[in-house]
Amino acid sequence: MILYTMMPQELIFPEDANAWNKIKMLNVKGVPVLAEQLDEGYRITRILSSNPFDYLNPELAPGNVIRHFGP
């Protein structure tokens, strides 16, 4: 089977049945991101912005842990 998607294979075919329950869509400084819920906050997994400058912002880099989010 071939899927043409930009989503990682782990999100489409999660090994853990509850993997989707940990992923949330958040606005971090006005930028939509997908983030994984952790005990100490959220870890950014993907930026969902159409603005190319958002991808250059080091605060929004995938892997960063955020404790507060919002506009």
Buried (B, 14 or more C-beta within 10 A) or exposed (E): EEEEEEEEEEBEEBEEEEEEEBBBEBEBEEBBBBBBEEEEBBBBBBBEBEEEEBEEBEEBEEEBEBEEBEE
